[in-house]
Amino acid sequence: MLAASRVSALASRVVRVAGQRQAALTAVRRRGNVSVRSIQSVAQTDRDTITRLLYSIGTKREVERHLRIFSSSSHPSQPAKFAVIKVGGAVLDQIDELALSLSFLYRVGLYPVVLHGAGPQLNGIIESEGVIPDYIDGIRVTDAKTLQIARRVFLEQNLKLVGALEKLGTRARPITSGVFTADYLDKEKYRLVGNITRVDKRPIEASIRAGALPILTSLAETPDGQILNVNADIAAGELAKELEPMKIVFLNEKGGMFHGITGEKLDIINLDEEYEQLMKEPWVKYGTKLKLREFKELLDHLPRSSSVAVISADNLQRELFTDSGAGTLIRRGYRLFKHSSIESVGADRFRQVIHDRDPEVQSGVSSVTSVLSDLQKTPYTIYGDEPLDVVAIVTRPEGEVPIMTKLLASRSGVLNNVVDNVFNAIKKDHRKLFWTAKVDDDNRSWHFERADGSFTRAGKSLFWYGVQDVAEVQMIVKDFEAKGRLERAYLPVGPSAPPQRAFSGATRSYSTLARRQVPSGSRGYATAVTSQPTSTEPKRLALIGARGYTGQALATLLSGHPYIDLTHVSSRQLAGYPLQGYTKSSITHSNLSVEDVERMEKDGEVDAWVMALPNGVCKPFVDAIDRGAKVRSSGESSVIVDLSADYRFESGWKYGLPELYGRDGIRKSKRISNPGCYATSTQLLIAPLLKYVRHSCGPTVFGISGYSGAGTVAGTSDTDGKPTTVPKVTPESLAGGFRPYSLTDHIHEREAGRHLTSLLADPINPMKVAFIPSVAPWFSGIISTMSIPLSEKLTARDVKDLYEEKYGGEKLIHVKAGVPGLSDIENKHGWTVGGFQVHSEGDRAVVVGGLDNLLKGAATQCLQNLNLALGYDEYDGIPFD
């Protein structure tokens, strides 16, 4: 509590100072123009200051992780995905504390949707006017006079909160009507009380896009304009169903939900695992039972990534930005299982989990087959949840201490704390347990927090619980090594120091279980991604084949790159003419021969080459670079990125689609084949559903590309005699329609199938993809529609969740609910996916994806690969859309 009070006091000072700074900026704006950059720098300073302030309530890693997750939850097309915060009327009496907490979020760039009640204030005024509040079934009976007073009270409280926020420099917009449409709940029984039938999110999204927090009341209107009163909790729930935010926060003065007998605060309620048992508990009655029922009904309508938190206003930051939280977290979770055979889990699904998540399999140290073979040597138990977001394997020979040999979690399993649930299930079954983790594991602190002891040898840490005597530990480990259950690397036993933590708190446990205090602030696994050291050393690049659209797009991109300098541009037709679109320096096109390229590589004139040539043309140049590299004084070859299809099927070349096939291989490679534009979109579409594909049929993708995808041909010279480039297919030739071509055996069909096969748990049966391309009369942009037969029934929400899980951390991939249009992809550097639909019989899914064929389909992806191979940050020089 001391840390929380200190944060609250500091927050007050920081937010107030920020508010004064904002007011000063406003005054300056009135006097004259202020540069956008200076205003943005002030906002960034406020954000940095408050972010550092958050470090006092949790570790830097967990704070930054939560900030990153929340910041990425919203998109300009759907800006209200962060949180819905319902403010109880009693909390409005603490208006200053509430305003500070909301301003805190605003200062770090988060825009919650705030909806408030006003029950206590309304009761006070009604009673003072001689009206006795009347309730039936817990619902306020609202006559005309009560509604008149309610409207006045809601407006007063709404403006009061908006004013308190504006006073702190936080822009806020009162929205007291136009969002909720309702019918009468029961006109004869409750009078003017509404049942919400529609939520219009447009006023809310407009407020956020304008940079203001939307502050709503729960009043609704009938289609013919009659105002109706709606319970604020119910209104918040309906709002959340429409917006599908990551968090739904109910602020009350108690700060959580509490056990009816012990009085202890409930940390976490996992509804799928605990709901039925909780509802049978004798202490769960009246309001608590109603709340649990309402929360379950709400979360059943939302993605599993959504959760409900019940918290007080002064602990809002701790709840949102730390793993330990501060209030009560309610989530759906999943029912857990434990099986003693792979067949009980599902052999294909289990193989896929091992293939996708086991770090030893991914690094090539082990294989799926060897993992399965090792399991047959000793009795084991597989623990997990129904969708296999977390899978743990515990080997347990009769009379011996068990070892957890695998703990494999998906991103969803981490974010929703399924890892802790599975580990708790293991602890119920085993009084003693040993397990290992690499010393560079980002989640190493999680292991320390759950272990009674540990020590490190040869790059791995051994953890255990349930054994207190070091001599006993040594005896157990010696037995493990003698029987081959553990590598011979852990004797003699010695201590290892846990990583330092900036904050000490309590790990949340099940609400119905007794809590064991451990020295940590963790609610679950850390989700930080390993950060790679990046270079800032300038490098030189040669581009061969600059006449086409892709070469031009890449030259334009390189103008904004902080470290790569384009030093040579080769084009037979444009030799002697200046390069257009590159602004760093003046470059003249040359016509490099094979001999020129070999000499340049030998002399180390460039660090990287990009081949932007037609299919079948670049091999002589690649061979020349190979010859030059052999006699290069440094002994190290330059990087080559080939944009043609020539090397996409060569085992010695790394296929450069970072979002699917990993970054490490590209970082280590000198020969990279850039994927095709159609093939990129096709693979990104299919990959999240690979484990659900009915392989007897396979997916079909119909792709429509702008005419730039057909390439260019040399045109007539201009008036100055300079050669020109014209499209191979003109929009006029299409007569306003589109033209299908290469109806079977398109090279991108084979390309997509080949590389997707490498992602299968059983690559012996290759993935077959049917692909039909068409060319359209717009310039650039590919829209791909995929129809994919399913091996098991899924819902549209299930499908969307799979894409969000697969691509949630990818900066150049955007997941949206609606069907992507040309405006979502043309001139954009990423890939957009949406329009998730499932056939009424649940056996076929349709998903739409799109990208700009010249950017993410070519030049932008090329720059990603160059950055990785040259040691830069992957996104250096790439503008974010």
N, C-alpha and C positions, 0 to 999 in steps of 0.2 A: 504493500500500500504506500510505503514511503516513496518508491520509484514512481508510482502512478501519480501521487500528489505533486512530486517534483516536476514530472512531465506536464501536468496540468498547469502548474504555475508558469513554467517556461513557455508553454504553448500560448498562454494568455499574453505574455510579453511579446513573443515573436509575431503572433497574429495581429496584435494591436499595432506593433511597429509597421508590419506589412500593410495594414489598413491605412496608417498615416501616409506611408509612401505612395499607396494607390491614390489617396486623396490629393497628394501633391502632384502626381502625374495628371490627374483629371484637371487640376487648376492650370497646369502648364498647357494642356491641350486647348483649354479655352483661350489662352493668350497667343498660341501659335502652334506650328507643326512640331511634332516630336517624332524622331525616327522610330520605325517599328522595331529595329534592332535594339535600341536603348530600352524600350518598354519590355521587350522579350528578355533582355538580360536581367532586368529587375525581377521579373517573374521567376526566372531561373534561379536567381539568388535566393528568393523566398523559398522556392522548392528545395534547394540544396540545404538551406538552413534548417528547415523543418524535417527533412529526411535525416539529417545528422542528429536532430533532437530525438527522433524515433529510436536511435540506437541505444538510448538509455533505458528503454523498456524491453528490448530484445536484441539478439545478435544482429550485426550488420547484414549477415547473409540472409537471415529469415526476413528482415525488414525489406531488403532490396528484392527478395524473391516475391513476397506478397505484393509489393508495389508493381513489379513487372507483370505479375499475373493479372492484377486488377487493371493496370493501364492497357494491357493487350485485350481485355475483355470487350472493349467497345471499339467501334469503327465509325468513321463519319457517316456511313449509311445507316448505322444502328448505334447511336451514341449513348443509349440509356441502358447498357448491358451491365454496368458495374453493380449497382445496388438500389433496392427500394428500402427506404428507411421510414417505418411507421412510428410516429411520435405520439405517445400517450398524452392525454390531457394533463395529467399530473406532472409530466416532465416539462410542460410549457411553463410551469411555475418556476422552473430553474432555467429561464430563458438565456441568461448569460453563459452558463455552462454549455447549454445546447448549441448556442451560436458559435462558441469557440470550437467545439468538436466538429461541427460542419465546416467551419472556415478552415480548420486544419486539413480536411480532405480536399477542399477547394484549392488550397495552396500547393498541394502536391499533384494537382492536375486531375483529380477525380471528381466526378459530378454525380452524386447520388440523387435519386428522385425522392423527395421528402413529402410524405403525406401525414397530416396531423389530425388528431381528434380534438375534442374540447368538452368532454363529458363533465368533469368537475366544475368547470367555469359555467357551463350551461345550467347545471343543477343549482348552483348558487344564485344565479340571476332569476331562474324560474321560481325558486322558493321565495326569493325576496319580493316577487310580484304576486305571491299568493297562490301559485300553482304548484300542486303536489306532483312530482314526477311519477309516471305510471309505467310499469314494466309488465310484459307478458312473455313468459319463456325467455327472460333475459333481454328482450328487445324493447326499446323505449317506444311507447305508444306516442305518436307525433300528430297532434291536431294542428289546426291552422295557426293558433297563437304560439304553440311550442315551436313550430317551424319558423315563424317570423323571428322569434328570439334566437333560434339556432342559427339562422342566416346571419344575424347581426354579430353573434358571438364568434362564429367561424371567421367572418371577415376581420373582426378586430384582432383575433389571435393570429390569423394569417399575416396581417400587416405588421403586427408586433414582431413576429419572427423575421419577416423580411427586413424590417427596419434594423433589428439587432445585427443581422448579417451585413447589411449595407454599411452600418457604423464601423464594422471591422474591415471594410474594404472588399467584402465578398459580394459579388453581384448576385442578386436573387430576383426571381420573377414570380409574383403572386398569380396563381392559376386557380380560381375559385369556381370555374364552370367550364363546360365544353369538353370535358374528358370522359365523364361517365354518363351513359344512357341507361335508363332503368324502366322497368314496369313496376306496378304496385306489388309488394310482397303478399299482402292480404289486406285489401282496402278496408274491409269490414272489421277485421281484427286489430290491425296495427295502424290504420289510417294512412298517413302520408309517409310511409316507409317504403323504400325502394329495394328491388332485386335487380342488380346490375346485369344488363344484357349485352352491353357493348362498351369497349374502351377505345377511345381515340387517342393514340399516342402522339399525334402530330404536334399539338401544342407543347408537349414535354420535350420532344426532340428539337423543336425550333428554339426552345429556351436554352438547351445545352449547346446547340450549335452557335447561339449568340453569346455564349460564355457566361450564362447565368444559371444558378441552381433553381430548378423548378420546385415551388412550394405549393402543394395541393391541399384542398379540403376534400371531405368525403361526400359532399352534396352531389346529387345526380339530377338528371332531368328526364322526363318522359319524352317520347317523340313529338308530342304536341306542346312541350314547353313547361309542364308542371314540375316544379322543384320537389324532390323527395329526399328524405333523410336516409343515410345509409351508415351502418356501423363501420367505424374507421378500420377495424381489423379485417372485416370482410372486403372493404374497398381496397385495402393494401394487397390482399390476396388476389383479387381479380386483376389488379394492376400488374402484379408479379407474373401472373399467367400470360398476360399479353406481352410483357417486356422480356420475360425469361432472363432475369439478371443472375449474376453469380451469387449474390448475397441478398437475403431478405432479412432486415434487421428490425426487431421490435424493441423500441426503447421504453423501459419502464423504470419506476423509482426503486424497485427491488434489486434489479441487476441480474435477473436470471430466474430459473425455475428451481424449486426446492423439494427435497424429500419430505413427505408428509409426516414421517415419524422421527427421523433423526435430525431434521432441520438442515441437513447439509445441502449445499448447492449441487445440482446435477451438472456435471461437466459436459458430457456428450450423451445424446440419445440416438442410437442407430435404429431407425424405425423398422427396417426389414428384419433385423435380428431380435429386437426387443419389444416391439409394439404390442404384440398379443399378450406377452407376459406382463408388461406394464399395466395394461388395461385391466388385468385381473388382480393387481395389487390392491389391498384394502385401503391404502392411503391415497390412491389415485381416484379422486371423485370430484364432482361438481366442476369448478372452473378448470382444474388441472386436466380432467378427462376431456372437457370440451376443447381446451387448447390443443391437446395432443391429437385429437380427432381432426381439428382444423388444419394443423400443421401437416398431418399425413395426407389429407385430401389435397392440400396445396402442392406438396412436393411430388405427389403422384402425377401431377400435371406438368412438372418441370424436368429439365435434363438432370441427370444424376450429379452433374457438377454443381448444381445449385444447392444451397443450404440455408437454413434459418438460424438466426442468432437472437437470443433474448438477453439484453444487456442494458446497463445504465449509461447515461450520456457521458459521464466522466471517464468511463472505461472503454469507450468506443474504439480508441486507437489501439489499445492492447488486444482487443478482440479481433480486429482486422489485420494487424501487422505482426502478430507473434504466433508461434506455433502452440503455445500453452493456452492462449485465449484468456478470457476473463469472465464471460457469462456462461450461458448454456447454448451449446451448439446442437442443432437438430438436423439430421441428414437421413437420407434413405438408406444408404449403405447397401449391402447385399447379404443374403444368407450365406453362411460359411459352410464348408464341407470338409470332411477328411475321409480319404479313401486309401486302401491298401493295395490298389492295383491301378495301372495306367488305364486299363480298359474301363474302369468305373468313371474316370475323369473324361475319357474320350481320347483315343490314341492320337488321332489327327490333330485335335486341338492342343494336346499336350506337346506333341512334337513341334508345333508351330510356336508355342511359347518358348521352348528351349532354343529354337532356331532364332527367334526374334530378340530375345532378351539376355540369354546367357553370355556374359562377357568373354568367357573362355572359348565358347563356340564362335563368337564374332571375331575374336582375335586369331583364330586358327589353331589355338593350343589344343582344343578338343573338338569333337564333332557331335552331332545329335545322336548318331548311332552309338558312339562310345558312352555317352551319358546314359542312354537307355540300357546298354549292356551292363554298365556298372551297377545299375539299380537291381538287376536280377541276382546279384551276388549276395544280397543281405536283405532281411525284412525292412520295409520302409513304410512311411505314411506320407501321403501327399495332402497338404492343407491348402485351402484357397477359398475364393468366393466364386459365385456362379458364373460370372462372365470371364473368369480367370484374369482379372486385373492384378491379382497377386497370387503367386504359387510358391509354396515352400515345401521342401523335401527334407524329411527327418529320417535318417537311418537308425534302426533300433534292434540290433541283434539281442537275442534273449540273454538277460542277465548283465548286459553291458550298458554303459552310459550312452545316451543318444547324441548324435551329431546332426545339426542342421546343415546339410550340404549345399542347398540352394535356397535363395530368397530372391525371387524375380518379380519385379513390379512394373506395371505400365505407368504412364504419366497420370492416368485417371486414378489408378490405385494409390499413387502417392498423394495427389491433391485431395482425395477424399478419405485419407487416413485408413484405408483398408489394410495397409501394412501393419499398423498397430493392432487392429482387430485380429488378424491372422496370428500375429506373434502372441497375443494374449491367449488365443485358443491353444497354441502349442504349450504355453506355460501351464495351462490347466491340466494337460496330460502328462507333463514331464517336470519332475521336481528338480532335475539337473539337465543342463544342456550345454554343449560346446558348439562353436561355429567360428568361421574365419572371414576376414575381409582384407582387401588390399590396403596398404597404408595411404595410397593416393585416392582412395574412395571418397568422393564428395560427401557421402552419407556416413562417414566414419564416426562423427559425433553421436549419431543415432545409436550405433552399436555400443559405444561407451556408456550411454545413458541407461541401457537395458542390461548391462553386464555387471556382475559382482566383481569381476577381475579380468585382467587381460595382460598379454605381453606380445612383443613383436620380434619376429625373426625373418630375415631374407625377404623383406618387402611385404610381409603379410602379418596381420595381427590375429592372435587367437583370443577369442572371448568365451566367457562362461558365466553361468549363474548357478546357484545352488550348492557351490563348494566354497568353503571359507578357508580351509587349511591348504597352504601352499604344498606341503608334502603330499597331500592327497591329489592335488592337481597334477603334480609331477608323476605320480604313480599312474593316474588315468591317461595322461599324454603318452607315457612310455608304453602303456598297453595299446593305445591307438596306433602308435608307430610300429609296434611289433606285429600287429595284425593287418597292417597296411591300410588302416582306416584314415590315416593322417600322414602327410609328408614328413620325412625325417628332417625337420628343420626347427623344431620347437624345444629341443632340450639343449642345455639345462633351462629350467623355467626361470624367467627373470621378469622384472617389472617393466611396464611401459607407461608413459605419462599420457593421460587423455588430452585431447585438444582443449585449449583454454576457451571458456565461455564468458561472454560479457554479462550474462544475466542468469540468475538461478531462480527457477520456479518449479512448477509441478507439471508432470505429463498428464494430459487428460486420459481418463479411462472410461470404461462403460459406465453408464449412469447407475446400473443396478449392481455393480461390483464394488467391493471395498477398494479404496484407492491406496496405492503404495507410493509414497513420496520418493522421488528420485531427483538427483541434482541436475535438473535440466529445465529448459523452457520449451521443450519440444512436444508438439501435438502429434508428430509423425516424422516420416522421412524428410530430409532436405531435398529440394528439387533443383538446386543450383547446377548449372552445367559447367563442366570443366572449362576454364578459360585458357586459351592457347596464347602463348607469347607471340606478339606480332611485330613485324619489322617496319621500320620507317626509312629504310635505305632506298634511295632512288634507283630505279631499274630502267633499262632501255628495251624498247619493243619494236620489232619490224612486222609490218602488215603486208602480206602478199595477196593481192587480189582486192583492190580497193574500189573497183568501178561499181560493184553491185550495191544494192540497198543495205545489206548487212555490213559490208565494209564501211559504208558511210555512217551507219548508226554507231558502229564501234568507235570510229574516229571522233565522233561527237561526244560519246561517253568519256573517252580518254582525256578530253579537254578539261574535264572536272576531276580527274584523278590526282590525288595529292602526291603520288610517288612514281607512277609509271609515266615515262616520257616516250612519245612516239617519235622515233628517229628516222625510220625508213618506211616508205610506202611505195609498193610496186604495182604498176598497172601498165600493160603493154600498150593499150590504146591512149592512156592519159600521160604517158611519159613526157616530161618537160613542162607540164602544166602544174600550177600550184594546187595544193590540197585544200578543198573547201570544208568548213565546219570544224576545223581544229584550230584552237586559239592560243595554245601555249607558245607556239613558235611557228615560224614560216617554214613549210615543208613543200618540196617539189616532188612530184611523182617521178619515180625512176622505173626502169624496166630491168629488174634483176634477173640474171641468168642463173642456171644451176651452178655454174662455176663461181659466180659472185657470192651466192649463198654459202657454198662450201668454204670459200676464203673468209667470209665474215664470221662464220662459226669458228673456224680455226683461230682467227685473231681475237675472238671474244668481243666483237663489236656490239653485240646485243645479248640481252639476258633471256629474251623470250621471242618466239615467233608465233604469229597467228596466220593460219592458212584459210583464206576466205575465197577459195577456188571452187569451180564446179566439180561434181563427182568425177572421180577417175583421173584427175589432173595433177594432184599434189604429190604423188609418190616420188617423182624424181627430185623434188625439193627436199622431202623428208630424208631420202637416201643421201643427199648432199650434206645435210646437217649431221647425219650419223657419221659420215666420213670425216667431216671437219672436226667433230667432237673427239674422235679418236686421237687426233694429234694436237688438240687444244692444250695449251700449257697448264691450265688449271686442272685438267683431267676431268672436268665436270661438264656435262652437256647442258645446253640451254633448254628451256621449257618449250614444248610445242603444243599448241591447241589447234586442232583441226576442226573446221566447221563443216566439212563435207561428210558424206557417209562412208568414206573410204576405210576408216579404221574403227568403226563402231562395232565391228564383229571380230576384232583382233584381240587375242588374249593378252598380248603384251602391252596393250594400251588401256588406260583407265577411263572408264565411261563416266563422264562428268555431269551427273545429275545429283548434286549434293543432298537435296532433301530426301532422296530415297536410298542412295547407295553409300552414304557416309562421306565425311570430309577428310578423315585421316588418310585414306588411300590417295586422294587428290593431292594432299599436302606432300606426300612422299613421291609423287609421280613426276616424271619429265615428259611423258607422252600422254596427252589427254584428248579423247575424242568428244567433241561437243555434241550432245543429242540433237536429233531433228526436232523441228518445231511441233509438228503433229505428234511425234513420238513422246515429247515431253508432256504434253497435255494428256495424252492417252494413258501413259504410265501413272501420272499423278492421280488420274481419275480411278484407275483400277486398283491401285495398291492398298488403300484402306479396306477394301472388300475382298482381298485375296483369299482369306481363310473361309469366306462364305461363297466362293464361286462354285457353281455346279460345272465341274470340268468336262462333263460330257457335252456341254453346249458351248460354254465360253462366252465372253462379253463381245458385244458389237459396238463400235464407235463410229458415229457419223460426224465428220468434221467439215466445217465451212471456213475457208480462209479468204482474206482480202487478196486482191490480185498481185500484190507485191510478193506473195509467197511463190508465185510462178517464176520469179526471177526477172532478169533484164536481158536485153540485147543491145548491140550498138546501134545508135540512131544516126541520122545525118549530122554533119558538122554544123555548128552554129555560124553566125555571120563572121565571127573572128577565126573560123577554121578549127575550133576546138571540137573534138568528138563529143557526142552526147549519148546519154543512156536513156532508153525508153523501156517501158514494161513489155514483157513477152506477151502477156494477155492484157488487153486494154479494157477499161470499163465499158467502152462503146460496143466492143465485140460481144459483150454479155447481154446487151439490150435490156438492162434493168433486172435481169434474172441471175441465176447461178448455174454453173456447168459442172456436173459430176464428171470425174475422170479416174483412171486407174482403178476400176471397180473391183478388181481382185489383185492380190499379190503386190500391193504397194510396199515399197521398201520399209516404210515406217511401221507397217503391220508386223513384218518380220523382226524389226528392231525392238519394238515394244515387247513382243512375246519372248524374245531371247533374254532380255534383261530382267523382266518380271519373273521369269523362271528361277532366277538366282535367289529370289526372295521366298520361294516356296520351301516348306519343310521337307518336301520330297521332290527334288528337282528332276528325278528320273522321268516324271510325266510332265513334259513341257507345257507351258501356258500357251494356248492358241487364242489369238485376238483377230477378230474380223474388223476391217477398217475400210471405210468408204469416204474418200475426200471429194470436196467440191470447191470451186473457185467462185467468188462473189464480187460484185462491183465496188466494194469499198476498198480503201488502200491497204490497211494492215489490221490484223486482228483475227484470231481463230476462235470459233465457238465449236466445242466438241460436245456432242450428246451421246452418253453411254447408256446402253441397255444391257443389264447383267443378270443372268439367271442365278438364283440363290439356292444354295444347298439346304438352307433352313430358313424358316420364316423370320422376317424382321419387320419392324415398323419404320416409317419415315424418320421418326425421332431417333431410333436406334442407328440408322444409317448416318444421320447428321452427326450424332455423337461420335461415331467411328472416325469421321473426317476431322472433327475438332480435336479428338485425342491424337490422331496421327500427325496433324499439322499445327497443333496449338502453339508451339514455340518457334515456328518458321516465320521470319520477318517478311518474306516475299510471297507468302500464301495467305489469301483472305477467304474465309468461310462466311458465306451469307445465306440467309434463309431463302431469298427469292432466286429466280433464274438470272444468271449473269447476262447482261446485254453488252452491246458493242462499247458503250460508254464506260463500262467497268474494266475494259481490257485494252482498248486502243490507246497507244502512247503510255501505257503503264508498264512498270518493270517487273511485276509479279504475276502470279497465276491466281485466278478467282474461281471458286467453286460454289455451287448452290443448286436450288431447284430440286431438293431431295424428295423423291416420290417413290412409293412402293405400290405395285399392283394390288388390287383388292384381295387377291388370293395370297398375298404375302410372299410370292415366289420369284418376283422379278423387281429389281430396283432400277430407277432411271435417275441419273445425275448429270448435271451440265457443268462443264469447266471451260475456261477461256484464258488466252494470253495473247500478247502482241507477238506475232511471229518474228518480228525483227528485233525484239528486245528479250523478254524471258525465253522466247523460242530461239534466240541466236545470240545477239550482242551482249545482253545483260548476263545471260548464263555463261558466256565466254569470259566475261570480266569476273564473275564469281570464281570460275576455275583458275584464271590467271592469279587472282588475289591469293587463293589458297596455295597454289603451287609456288608462288614467289614469297610466301611468308607474311603476306599482309592480312589485315582483317578482311573477312569474306566480302563485306559490303562497302569497302572503300571505293569511292567514286560512283556509287550507285544511288541516285536520288530515290528517296522513299515517297511513294504515291500518297 
